[in-house]
Structure formats: C-alpha cells, structure tokens
Amino acid sequence: MKEHIAMYIATSLDVSIAREDGSIDCPGGTEGEGHNGYGDFHNSIDTVIMGNKTYQKIHTLEEEFPYQYKACHVFSRSAKGKEEYVEFVKEDVGDFIGRLTGDSRIWLAGVQN
C-alpha cells in the first residue's frame, strides 16, 4: 500500500494561530465545550515530518516531546544525525517521502510563525 500524507490545520478566523510576540496557540486545546479532533488525528498518524524551525518551536511549547512514539523526521540544512526521538534529514522532502515504505500515515507538520 502507498503512504498517505495527512493534513490537519489549526487556524483562527484571521488565518493564523501565531501571535505577534512569536507565541502560538497549540492545536491540542480549545476553550469552551466541543472537540477539535486533534487527539483522534494524533492517534491516527505514525510518521511526522517537520522543518527545524517547527521542531525548535515545539521545545518551547511542550515539556515532553509530543511525537516520541512516532517516527519523526526533521528537515534541516544544519542539524545532523539523530537526537532523541528524531532523525535529521538534509535531502529533498519529496524524494525522502518517496522512499518511505509501508502503510504510513504521514503528517507534514508546521508552525506558521
């Protein structure tokens, strides 16, 4: 079976979850009643791909890395090798995804900042 790239977008009416001070509102929580679906989405993916800026931002938002039980690949021109829970990748995203095998549900994660 072919890989599936999933999309989950967190946004506000002004099309941004980023604040002027550089902070962002995490997609995991909402105010008021209701369910935003993030928990179900998070449980449905097994591979996360992100850029280094997103990876660095996650460390300022979370005490514990939220994707530690998933295959996580961070694309970076400068970082190399592996860090706990992630593998750094320097190659083209499309080429890399094309080489992934199996029934992966891939989330291309990013933070607008």
N, C-alpha and C positions, 0 to 999 in steps of 0.2 A: 504494500500500500504506500501511497505517496504521503509526504509530510503535509501538514495543514498549518498555515500561518493564521493565527487568531488575532483579532483586533478587539481591544477593549479601550474605549476612550472615556476619560474623565474630563469634563469641561463644565464651564459655567455659562450663564446666558451671554456673558461678554466674550465667550470662546477662549477662556484662559483659566487655568487653575493656579497660575503663578501670580504672586503678589509683587508689588513694586519693590519691596525690600528683599526680594530674592527667595522668600519662603513660598511654599506651595501647600495646597490642601491635598492631603493624601486621598486616594480613591477608596480606601478601606472603610472610611467612616462618613456618616451623613448625620445631619441634625434632624430631629423630629422623627416621626414614625415612617416606616417603609423599609424596603430592602433594595439596595442599589445593585445587587447581583455580583459584586466583586468577589465575595467568598466563593460562590459557585464557580465563577470564572477561574479564580486562582487554583481551585481544586481540579479543574479540567485540563490544565496545561502541564506539560512535563519538561519543556525546554524554554528558557528565557534568553533572549538576545538583547543586548543594550549597548549603548555607547559609554565611554569612560566618564563623561560628564554626568550621565544618569546614575552610573554606579557610585560615583563620588557623592552625589546628592543624597542617595539612599542612606549613606552612612551618617548624614546629618539629620535624617528624619527618623530613623529606626535604631533602637538599641540592639536588636538582633536582626541579622540579615534575613529578609523575608523569603528568599528563594533558596535557602540552604538544602532543601530536599528535592531540588530540581536541577537538571543540567543547566548551567548558567555560563554564557559566553559573553565576554565584554570586549567590544571592538575599540582598539586604542592604537595610536601611532607610536606611543612612547612606552606604555607598560608592556612587560614581557612575562611569559611563563604562566605560572599558576599562583593564585592566592587562595586562601581558604574559601571554599565554595565556588570559585570562578576560575575559568580559563581565559586568558587574554588572547585575542586574535588580532593579527595585523592585516589580514587579507581582505579581499572584496567580499561584502556581505552576501551578494547573490551567489558567488562561487562557493562560499562556505555552506550556505543553506543547501545548495545543490548536491553537496557531498553528504549531508546528513541522511541517515538511512532509518528505515522503520516507520512506525506509525506515530511519529512525534506530532504533538500539538505545540506549535512554537508561538510564543508571544514576543513580538518585536516591541519592547518596552521603551518608553522615552519620557522625559520630563521637559516640558516647554519652560524655558527659563529666560 
